Amino acid sequence: MEREKCFLATHAAGHDRIYRYFRRRTENAATAEDLCAEVFRIAWEKTGDNDGLSVMTLFGIAKNVLRNHDRSALRFASLLGALQLERDQESHRDESPIREALRQLGPDDREVLLLTYWDGFSSSEVSDLLNTSATAVRMRLHRARKALSRLLNTEPQPEGAER
């Protein structure tokens, strides 16, 4: 009970100042309020039964929360730009045979191929993502490669040639 009283007193003393700190540095009020709530969540986790929090400690936490928010926003903007660039490039190039073959594969085969070769995950990592064993992933990968190979090697054969 004492911990809650101490925390509530710290919250009452520092909330408005922390909120204004974020409001001056973020794009909107909702973001400022979310970041402010994050500061007090972290402060609650860091305080023990007899630990007090100063406003300066809250500002130290706020500084780190803001830094994390800014890094996250930068990564998001970078990813959004990369996706836009890829979409623009795809709309201007011809459909590649590999993309067409991947589109014809079943979703399970396509997923295991993309996770392995596009995203660079190992069999054990793919098994964790797909909630299956690494052996099953290797078998699925083998089958998916064979199916992809068949789709890519569908060149017309001369008449009379054996298949």
C-alpha positions in Angstrom: 0.0 0.0 0.0 2.9 2.3 0.8 4.4 1.7 -2.7 1.1 2.7 -4.3 0.9 5.9 -2.3 4.5 6.8 -3.2 3.9 6.1 -6.8 0.6 8.1 -6.9 2.4 11.1 -5.3 5.2 10.9 -7.9 2.6 10.6 -10.7 0.7 13.6 -9.5 3.9 15.6 -9.2 5.4 14.7 -12.5 2.7 13.7 -15.0 1.9 17.2 -16.4 5.6 18.1 -16.7 6.4 14.8 -18.4 3.4 15.1 -20.7 4.5 18.6 -21.7 8.0 17.4 -22.4 6.7 14.8 -24.8 4.1 17.1 -26.3 6.8 19.6 -27.4 8.8 16.8 -29.0 6.2 14.6 -30.7 3.7 15.0 -33.5 0.4 14.8 -31.6 -1.2 14.6 -28.2 -2.0 10.9 -28.4 1.6 10.0 -28.9 2.6 12.3 -26.1 0.1 10.6 -23.8 1.2 7.1 -24.9 4.8 7.9 -24.2 3.9 9.5 -20.8 2.1 6.3 -19.9 5.1 4.3 -20.9 7.3 6.4 -18.6 5.1 5.7 -15.6 4.8 2.0 -16.5 8.6 1.7 -16.4 8.7 3.8 -13.2 6.3 1.4 -11.6 8.4 -1.6 -12.6 11.6 0.0 -11.3 10.3 1.0 -7.9 10.5 -1.3 -5.0 8.5 -1.2 -1.8 10.6 1.5 -0.2 12.0 3.2 -3.3 11.0 6.8 -4.0 11.0 8.4 -7.5 12.2 11.9 -8.1 10.9 14.0 -11.0 14.5 14.0 -12.4 14.4 10.1 -12.4 11.2 10.4 -14.4 12.8 12.7 -16.9 15.7 10.3 -17.3 13.2 7.6 -18.1 11.3 10.0 -20.4 14.5 10.8 -22.3 15.1 7.1 -23.0 11.5 6.5 -24.0 11.7 9.4 -26.4 14.9 8.1 -27.9 13.4 4.7 -28.4 10.3 6.3 -30.0 12.4 8.4 -32.4 14.4 5.3 -33.4 11.2 3.3 -34.0 9.7 6.1 -36.0 12.8 6.4 -38.1 12.8 2.6 -38.8 9.1 2.8 -39.7 9.7 5.6 -42.1 12.6 3.8 -43.7 10.6 0.6 -44.1 7.7 2.5 -45.5 10.0 4.1 -48.1 11.6 0.8 -49.0 8.2 -0.8 -49.5 7.0 2.1 -51.6 10.2 1.8 -53.7 9.8 -1.9 -54.2 6.1 -1.5 -55.2 7.1 1.2 -57.7 9.8 -1.0 -59.1 7.5 -4.0 -59.4 4.9 -2.0 -61.3 7.6 -1.0 -63.9 9.2 -4.3 -64.6 8.0 -7.4 -66.3 6.8 -10.3 -64.3 9.8 -12.6 -63.7 9.4 -16.3 -64.2 10.5 -16.9 -60.6 7.8 -14.7 -59.2 5.2 -16.4 -61.4 6.4 -19.8 -60.3 6.3 -18.8 -56.7 2.8 -17.5 -57.2 1.8 -20.9 -58.5 3.2 -22.8 -55.5 1.0 -23.8 -52.6 1.1 -21.4 -49.7 3.0 -23.8 -47.4 5.7 -24.4 -50.1 5.9 -20.7 -50.9 6.2 -19.8 -47.2 9.1 -22.2 -46.4 11.0 -21.1 -49.6 10.6 -17.4 -48.8 11.5 -17.8 -45.1 14.6 -19.7 -46.0 15.9 -17.9 -49.1 14.3 -14.5 -49.0 14.5 -13.9 -45.2 17.6 -16.0 -44.6 16.3 -18.1 -41.7 17.8 -21.4 -40.8 15.8 -24.6 -40.7 15.6 -24.5 -36.9 14.4 -20.8 -37.0 11.8 -21.6 -39.7 10.6 -24.5 -37.5 10.1 -22.2 -34.6 8.2 -19.7 -36.8 6.0 -22.4 -38.3 5.7 -24.4 -35.1 7.0 -27.6 -36.5 10.2 -29.7 -36.3 13.4 -28.7 -38.2 13.3 -32.1 -39.9 9.8 -31.4 -41.2 11.0 -28.0 -42.5 13.9 -29.6 -44.3 11.5 -32.1 -46.0 9.0 -29.3 -46.9 11.9 -27.3 -48.3 13.1 -30.2 -50.4 9.6 -30.7 -51.8 9.1 -27.0 -52.4 12.4 -26.7 -54.3 11.5 -29.7 -56.5 8.0 -28.2 -57.2 9.6 -24.8 -58.0 12.1 -26.5 -60.2 9.4 -28.3 -62.1 7.5 -25.0 -62.6 10.6 -23.2 -63.9 11.6 -26.0 -66.2 8.4 -26.2 -68.2 10.1 -25.3 -71.4 8.3 -26.7 -74.5 9.9 -30.0 -75.6 10.2 -30.9 -79.2 7.6 -33.2 -80.5 8.4 -36.9 -80.0 10.8 -36.1 -77.1 10.4 -38.2 -74.0 9.4 -36.5 -70.8 
